Amino acid sequence: MSDTDLQRRKRGSGAQHVYEILREEILDLVLPPGSPIDENQLSARLSISRTPIREALVRLAGEGLVTQLPNRSTVVATIDFFNLHTFFDALSLMHRVTARLAAEFHVPADLETIRARQRDFAAAVERQDALAMIATNREFHAAIAEAGGNPYFTALFCRLLDEGRRILRLYYSSFNDRLPQRYVAEHEEMIGAIEARDRETCDRLASAHAAQIVTQIQSMLERGVSRDMSLGNPG
């Protein structure tokens, strides 16, 4: 391997390291929405050059977790709490649509994947690992969408799940990361309805599953949980 190849690999691994650290801190709300990301401070903190930091920030921007401003500064992407209802409307609809389609079109291999993702989620809940709960919940619902066989719905649902990761972090924090087992049970009920090809039950369960998340988040916001978070677009 040439020196150039070694340098590229080292730089790539450095960017991955920065990406993983920032992504975890953003999703865990250690870095609050709207907070600036200082490349110089980050470079000193991680003992790494600014080039892999910039590469990591580009990747995070592509995921909607940071916003790169015209003056070349970067901030953690804000959460638009004022218009959150539009996000919830879309998320609830996609929960219902993808569950109905999964019930109609799944094959045995799809159920195996969905059950595997559910086991991962249940294990994360047992560990009270909030970031793992976010990741495994996303993969569980993405697997249901995949089973429905419509790539457009799958892409849209995954985008909504990704955009809602910090909202879900707030949701889990409302339980002090001790998510009640009934939410694990809700996933199991959904799997059962999909296996039975019961579209109406899937629709009902998915609607209720989404609704209780929305209700919990709205209750948190009414209590002022978002008070210290930036709203709207960064200036």
C-alpha positions as CSV (number, residue, x, y, z in Angstrom):
1,M,0.0,0.0,0.0
2,S,1.4,3.4,-1.0
3,D,1.9,6.3,1.4
4,T,-0.9,8.1,-0.3
5,D,-3.3,5.2,0.3
6,L,-2.3,5.1,3.9
7,Q,-2.9,8.8,4.3
8,R,-6.3,8.4,2.8
9,R,-7.3,5.5,5.0
10,K,-6.0,7.4,8.1
11,R,-8.0,10.5,7.1
12,G,-11.1,8.5,6.4
13,S,-10.9,6.7,9.7
14,G,-10.4,10.1,11.4
15,A,-13.5,11.5,9.7
16,Q,-15.5,8.4,10.8
17,H,-14.3,8.9,14.4
18,V,-15.4,12.6,14.4
19,Y,-18.7,11.7,12.8
20,E,-19.5,9.1,15.4
21,I,-18.6,11.3,18.3
22,L,-20.6,14.3,17.0
23,R,-23.5,12.2,15.9
24,E,-23.9,10.7,19.3
25,E,-23.6,14.0,21.1
26,I,-26.2,15.6,18.8
27,L,-28.6,12.7,19.1
28,D,-28.1,12.5,22.9
29,L,-28.7,16.3,23.0
30,V,-25.3,16.9,24.6
31,L,-24.9,19.4,21.8
32,P,-28.3,21.2,21.9
33,P,-30.1,22.3,18.8
34,G,-28.7,25.6,17.5
35,S,-25.4,25.3,19.3
36,P,-22.2,26.3,17.3
37,I,-19.6,23.7,16.4
38,D,-16.1,25.2,16.6
39,E,-13.8,23.4,14.3
40,N,-10.7,24.7,16.2
41,Q,-11.9,23.6,19.6
42,L,-13.0,20.2,18.1
43,S,-9.6,19.8,16.5
44,A,-7.8,20.5,19.9
45,R,-10.2,18.3,21.8
46,L,-9.9,15.3,19.5
47,S,-6.2,15.9,18.6
48,I,-7.1,15.7,14.9
49,S,-6.7,18.0,11.9
50,R,-9.6,20.1,10.6
51,T,-9.8,18.2,7.3
52,P,-11.5,15.1,8.7
53,I,-13.6,17.3,10.9
54,R,-14.9,19.1,7.8
55,E,-15.6,15.8,6.1
56,A,-17.6,14.6,9.1
57,L,-19.6,17.8,9.2
58,V,-20.5,17.4,5.5
59,R,-21.8,13.9,6.3
60,L,-23.8,15.2,9.3
61,A,-25.2,18.0,7.2
62,G,-26.4,15.4,4.6
63,E,-28.3,13.7,7.5
64,G,-29.8,17.0,8.6
65,L,-28.1,17.0,12.0
66,V,-26.0,20.1,11.4
67,T,-26.5,23.2,9.3
68,Q,-23.6,24.8,7.5
69,L,-24.2,28.6,7.3
70,P,-23.1,31.0,4.5
71,N,-20.3,32.4,6.7
72,R,-18.8,28.9,6.8
73,S,-19.7,28.4,10.4
74,T,-21.6,25.3,11.4
75,V,-24.4,24.8,14.0
76,V,-26.4,21.9,15.3
77,A,-29.6,21.8,13.3
78,T,-32.5,23.3,15.1
79,I,-35.8,21.6,15.9
80,D,-38.8,23.5,14.6
81,F,-41.1,22.9,17.5
82,F,-43.7,25.4,16.1
83,N,-44.3,23.3,13.0
84,L,-43.8,19.9,14.6
85,H,-47.4,18.9,14.0
86,T,-46.7,18.7,10.3
87,F,-43.9,16.2,11.0
88,F,-46.2,14.2,13.3
89,D,-48.9,14.1,10.6
90,A,-46.5,12.6,8.0
91,L,-44.9,10.2,10.5
92,S,-48.3,8.9,11.6
93,L,-49.4,8.4,8.1
94,M,-46.3,6.5,7.1
95,H,-46.6,4.2,10.2
96,R,-50.0,3.2,9.0
97,V,-49.3,2.9,5.3
98,T,-46.2,0.8,5.7
99,A,-47.8,-1.5,8.2
100,R,-50.8,-2.1,6.0
101,L,-48.5,-2.8,3.0
102,A,-46.3,-5.2,5.0
103,A,-49.4,-7.1,6.0
104,E,-50.4,-7.5,2.4
105,F,-47.1,-8.1,0.7
106,H,-44.6,-9.6,3.1
107,V,-42.7,-12.8,2.5
108,P,-41.3,-15.2,5.2
109,A,-37.8,-13.6,5.0
110,D,-39.3,-10.2,5.8
111,L,-40.8,-11.5,9.0
112,E,-37.4,-13.0,10.0
113,T,-35.8,-9.6,9.5
114,I,-38.5,-7.7,11.4
115,R,-38.3,-10.2,14.3
116,A,-34.5,-9.8,14.4
117,R,-34.8,-6.0,14.5
118,Q,-37.4,-6.4,17.3
119,R,-35.0,-8.5,19.3
120,D,-32.4,-5.8,19.0
121,F,-34.9,-3.2,20.1
122,A,-36.1,-5.2,23.1
123,A,-32.4,-5.7,24.2
124,A,-31.8,-2.0,23.9
125,V,-34.8,-1.3,26.1
126,E,-33.7,-3.8,28.6
127,R,-30.3,-2.1,28.8
128,Q,-31.9,1.3,29.0
129,D,-29.6,2.4,26.2
130,A,-31.4,5.4,24.7
131,L,-29.2,5.7,21.6
132,A,-29.4,2.0,20.9
133,M,-33.2,2.3,21.3
134,I,-33.3,5.1,18.7
135,A,-31.2,3.1,16.2
136,T,-33.0,-0.2,16.7
137,N,-36.5,1.4,16.6
138,R,-35.5,3.0,13.3
139,E,-34.4,-0.4,11.9
140,F,-37.5,-2.2,13.1
141,H,-39.8,0.3,11.3
142,A,-37.6,0.4,8.2
143,A,-37.8,-3.4,8.0
144,I,-41.6,-3.2,8.1
145,A,-41.5,-0.6,5.3
146,E,-39.2,-2.8,3.2
147,A,-41.7,-5.7,3.6
148,G,-44.3,-3.5,2.1
149,G,-42.4,-3.5,-1.2
150,N,-42.8,0.2,-2.1
151,P,-39.4,1.9,-2.3
152,Y,-40.9,5.4,-2.3
153,F,-42.7,4.8,0.9
154,T,-39.7,3.2,2.4
155,A,-37.4,6.1,1.5
156,L,-39.9,8.7,2.8
157,F,-40.5,6.8,6.1
158,C,-36.8,6.3,6.7
159,R,-36.2,10.0,6.1
160,L,-38.9,10.9,8.7
161,L,-37.4,8.4,11.1
162,D,-34.0,9.9,10.7
163,E,-35.3,13.5,11.0
164,G,-37.2,12.5,14.2
165,R,-34.3,10.9,16.1
166,R,-33.8,13.8,18.4
167,I,-37.5,14.0,19.0
168,L,-37.4,10.3,19.9
169,R,-34.6,11.1,22.3
170,L,-36.8,13.6,24.1
171,Y,-39.5,10.9,24.1
172,Y,-37.3,8.3,25.8
173,S,-36.0,10.9,28.2
174,S,-39.6,11.5,29.4
175,F,-39.3,8.0,30.8
176,N,-35.8,8.5,32.1
177,D,-34.8,6.1,29.4
178,R,-36.8,3.3,31.3
179,L,-39.1,2.7,28.4
180,P,-42.2,0.7,29.6
181,Q,-42.3,-2.8,28.3
182,R,-45.8,-2.1,26.8
183,Y,-44.0,-0.4,24.0
184,V,-42.0,-3.5,23.3
185,A,-45.3,-5.4,23.4
186,E,-46.8,-3.0,20.9
187,H,-44.1,-4.0,18.4
188,E,-44.9,-7.6,19.0
189,E,-48.6,-7.0,18.4
190,M,-47.7,-5.3,15.1
191,I,-45.6,-8.3,14.0
192,G,-48.5,-10.6,14.8
193,A,-50.9,-8.6,12.7
194,I,-48.5,-8.4,9.8
195,E,-47.9,-12.2,10.0
196,A,-51.7,-12.7,10.0
197,R,-52.0,-10.4,7.0
198,D,-54.6,-8.4,8.9
199,R,-54.3,-4.9,7.3
200,E,-57.0,-3.3,9.4
201,T,-55.4,-4.4,12.7
202,C,-52.1,-3.2,11.4
203,D,-53.5,0.2,10.6
204,R,-55.1,0.5,14.0
205,L,-52.0,-0.6,15.9
206,A,-49.7,1.6,13.9
207,S,-52.0,4.6,14.4
208,A,-52.1,4.0,18.1
209,H,-48.4,3.5,18.3
210,A,-47.7,6.8,16.6
211,A,-50.4,8.6,18.5
212,Q,-49.0,7.8,21.9
213,I,-45.5,9.1,20.9
214,V,-47.1,12.3,19.6
215,T,-49.2,12.7,22.8
216,Q,-46.1,12.2,25.0
217,I,-44.0,14.7,23.1
218,Q,-46.7,17.3,23.0
219,S,-47.2,16.9,26.8
220,M,-43.5,17.5,27.3
221,L,-43.5,20.6,25.1
222,E,-46.5,22.0,27.0
223,R,-44.4,21.6,30.2
224,G,-41.7,23.7,28.6
225,V,-39.1,21.0,27.7
226,S,-38.2,23.0,24.6
227,R,-37.7,26.2,26.5
228,D,-33.9,26.1,26.4
229,M,-33.7,24.9,22.8
230,S,-33.4,27.0,19.7
231,L,-36.5,27.3,17.6
232,G,-36.9,27.8,13.9
233,N,-34.0,28.4,11.6
234,P,-30.5,29.6,12.7
235,G,-29.7,33.2,12.0
